Amino acid sequence: MKNAILKVSFSFGLGCGVIAFLFFLFLNSQGMNALGSARNPDFLSALLFMVGAVWYFRRMVRGGLLHFWEGLSVGFLTVLIGALVSASLVNLFITRVDTGVLPRHLGELAQMRIERKEHYLTLEKSEANFERLQAQIRQTTPSAMFWDEVLKKVLLIGLAPVLIASIVFRRQPYSVFNPGGPPEKKPG
């Protein structure tokens, strides 16, 4: 059964990562900040692929049965593999294909902070802290962007949503999706 968990997780995770990268390419081709908040809908695709993987595993591999740990494993591995694939492809793109994407993103981020400087000064309490934050933005590397994407997806999609999906799909043949009742034990 472990091979099935890995196969389903890898298949759905690979699909999730490729879709996320294609969305990144689309945003970049439209002239949008493909590393910024325009990419937030990408989290929805990761969520959908994770739920789809758990559902597929329950329905097609286990024949309607699913243990909690199986759902948890399939969901978490799907999100992890999807995040690693998309982050790797984005990293390759910003380091090999179009090296101007990261500097543009960092420039827009620094400009946004300058425009909202008053807000940051009330949060950070001093001009020195604000300047330190601006310096940290300029020092961001592609590898930092890689780990940022992986950690965001794994923490946001890989924790609570995976637990919820595992609990929802952790059912016996009788469930919300297949009503009926527990199988009756035959006397004897």
Contacts in CASP RR format, 6 or more apart in sequence:
PFRMAT RR
TARGET T0000
AUTHOR 0000-0000-0000
METHOD contacts of the structure
MODEL  1
MKNAILKVSFSFGLGCGVIAFLFFLFLNSQGMNALGSARNPDFLSALLFM
VGAVWYFRRMVRGGLLHFWEGLSVGFLTVLIGALVSASLVNLFITRVDTG
VLPRHLGELAQMRIERKEHYLTLEKSEANFERLQAQIRQTTPSAMFWDEV
LKKVLLIGLAPVLIASIVFRRQPYSVFNPGGPPEKKPG
1 70 0 8 1.000
4 57 0 8 1.000
4 61 0 8 1.000
5 57 0 8 1.000
5 70 0 8 1.000
5 73 0 8 1.000
5 74 0 8 1.000
5 77 0 8 1.000
6 77 0 8 1.000
8 53 0 8 1.000
8 56 0 8 1.000
8 57 0 8 1.000
8 61 0 8 1.000
8 74 0 8 1.000
8 78 0 8 1.000
9 53 0 8 1.000
9 73 0 8 1.000
9 74 0 8 1.000
9 75 0 8 1.000
9 77 0 8 1.000
9 78 0 8 1.000
9 81 0 8 1.000
10 77 0 8 1.000
10 81 0 8 1.000
11 53 0 8 1.000
12 49 0 8 1.000
12 50 0 8 1.000
12 52 0 8 1.000
12 53 0 8 1.000
12 56 0 8 1.000
12 78 0 8 1.000
12 81 0 8 1.000
13 49 0 8 1.000
13 53 0 8 1.000
13 77 0 8 1.000
13 78 0 8 1.000
13 79 0 8 1.000
13 81 0 8 1.000
13 82 0 8 1.000
13 85 0 8 1.000
14 81 0 8 1.000
14 82 0 8 1.000
14 85 0 8 1.000
15 49 0 8 1.000
15 82 0 8 1.000
15 85 0 8 1.000
16 45 0 8 1.000
16 46 0 8 1.000
16 49 0 8 1.000
16 50 0 8 1.000
16 78 0 8 1.000
16 79 0 8 1.000
16 81 0 8 1.000
16 82 0 8 1.000
16 85 0 8 1.000
16 86 0 8 1.000
17 81 0 8 1.000
17 82 0 8 1.000
17 83 0 8 1.000
17 85 0 8 1.000
17 86 0 8 1.000
17 89 0 8 1.000
18 85 0 8 1.000
18 86 0 8 1.000
18 89 0 8 1.000
19 45 0 8 1.000
19 49 0 8 1.000
20 42 0 8 1.000
20 45 0 8 1.000
20 46 0 8 1.000
20 82 0 8 1.000
20 85 0 8 1.000
20 86 0 8 1.000
21 85 0 8 1.000
21 86 0 8 1.000
21 89 0 8 1.000
21 90 0 8 1.000
21 93 0 8 1.000
23 39 0 8 1.000
23 41 0 8 1.000
23 42 0 8 1.000
23 45 0 8 1.000
24 34 0 8 1.000
24 39 0 8 1.000
24 42 0 8 1.000
24 86 0 8 1.000
24 89 0 8 1.000
24 90 0 8 1.000
24 93 0 8 1.000
25 34 0 8 1.000
25 93 0 8 1.000
27 33 0 8 1.000
27 34 0 8 1.000
27 38 0 8 1.000
27 39 0 8 1.000
28 34 0 8 1.000
28 93 0 8 1.000
28 98 0 8 1.000
28 101 0 8 1.000
32 38 0 8 1.000
33 104 0 8 1.000
33 105 0 8 1.000
33 108 0 8 1.000
34 101 0 8 1.000
34 105 0 8 1.000
35 90 0 8 1.000
35 94 0 8 1.000
35 101 0 8 1.000
35 102 0 8 1.000
35 105 0 8 1.000
35 145 0 8 1.000
36 105 0 8 1.000
36 108 0 8 1.000
36 109 0 8 1.000
42 86 0 8 1.000
43 152 0 8 1.000
43 153 0 8 1.000
43 156 0 8 1.000
43 157 0 8 1.000
46 79 0 8 1.000
46 82 0 8 1.000
46 83 0 8 1.000
46 153 0 8 1.000
46 157 0 8 1.000
47 157 0 8 1.000
47 161 0 8 1.000
49 78 0 8 1.000
49 79 0 8 1.000
49 82 0 8 1.000
50 75 0 8 1.000
50 78 0 8 1.000
50 79 0 8 1.000
50 157 0 8 1.000
50 158 0 8 1.000
50 161 0 8 1.000
50 162 0 8 1.000
50 165 0 8 1.000
51 161 0 8 1.000
51 165 0 8 1.000
53 74 0 8 1.000
53 75 0 8 1.000
53 78 0 8 1.000
54 66 0 8 1.000
54 71 0 8 1.000
54 74 0 8 1.000
54 75 0 8 1.000
54 78 0 8 1.000
54 165 0 8 1.000
54 166 0 8 1.000
54 169 0 8 1.000
55 169 0 8 1.000
57 66 0 8 1.000
57 70 0 8 1.000
57 71 0 8 1.000
57 74 0 8 1.000
58 64 0 8 1.000
58 65 0 8 1.000
58 66 0 8 1.000
58 71 0 8 1.000
58 169 0 8 1.000
58 171 0 8 1.000
62 70 0 8 1.000
64 171 0 8 1.000
64 173 0 8 1.000
64 178 0 8 1.000
65 171 0 8 1.000
65 172 0 8 1.000
65 173 0 8 1.000
66 166 0 8 1.000
66 169 0 8 1.000
66 170 0 8 1.000
66 171 0 8 1.000
67 170 0 8 1.000
68 166 0 8 1.000
68 167 0 8 1.000
68 170 0 8 1.000
71 162 0 8 1.000
71 165 0 8 1.000
71 166 0 8 1.000
71 169 0 8 1.000
71 170 0 8 1.000
72 162 0 8 1.000
72 163 0 8 1.000
72 166 0 8 1.000
75 158 0 8 1.000
75 162 0 8 1.000
75 165 0 8 1.000
75 166 0 8 1.000
76 154 0 8 1.000
76 158 0 8 1.000
76 162 0 8 1.000
79 153 0 8 1.000
79 154 0 8 1.000
79 157 0 8 1.000
79 158 0 8 1.000
79 162 0 8 1.000
80 150 0 8 1.000
80 154 0 8 1.000
80 158 0 8 1.000
82 153 0 8 1.000
83 149 0 8 1.000
83 150 0 8 1.000
83 153 0 8 1.000
83 154 0 8 1.000
84 150 0 8 1.000
86 149 0 8 1.000
86 153 0 8 1.000
87 145 0 8 1.000
87 146 0 8 1.000
87 147 0 8 1.000
87 149 0 8 1.000
87 150 0 8 1.000
88 146 0 8 1.000
90 145 0 8 1.000
90 146 0 8 1.000
90 149 0 8 1.000
91 142 0 8 1.000
91 143 0 8 1.000
91 145 0 8 1.000
91 146 0 8 1.000
93 101 0 8 1.000
94 100 0 8 1.000
94 101 0 8 1.000
94 102 0 8 1.000
94 142 0 8 1.000
94 145 0 8 1.000
95 142 0 8 1.000
102 140 0 8 1.000
102 142 0 8 1.000
102 145 0 8 1.000
106 137 0 8 1.000
106 138 0 8 1.000
106 140 0 8 1.000
107 137 0 8 1.000
109 137 0 8 1.000
110 134 0 8 1.000
110 137 0 8 1.000
110 138 0 8 1.000
113 120 0 8 1.000
113 130 0 8 1.000
113 133 0 8 1.000
113 134 0 8 1.000
113 137 0 8 1.000
114 134 0 8 1.000
117 130 0 8 1.000
120 130 0 8 1.000
120 133 0 8 1.000
121 127 0 8 1.000
121 130 0 8 1.000
124 130 0 8 1.000
124 133 0 8 1.000
168 176 0 8 1.000
171 177 0 8 1.000
171 178 0 8 1.000
172 182 0 8 1.000
172 183 0 8 1.000
173 183 0 8 1.000
174 180 0 8 1.000
174 181 0 8 1.000
174 182 0 8 1.000
174 183 0 8 1.000
END
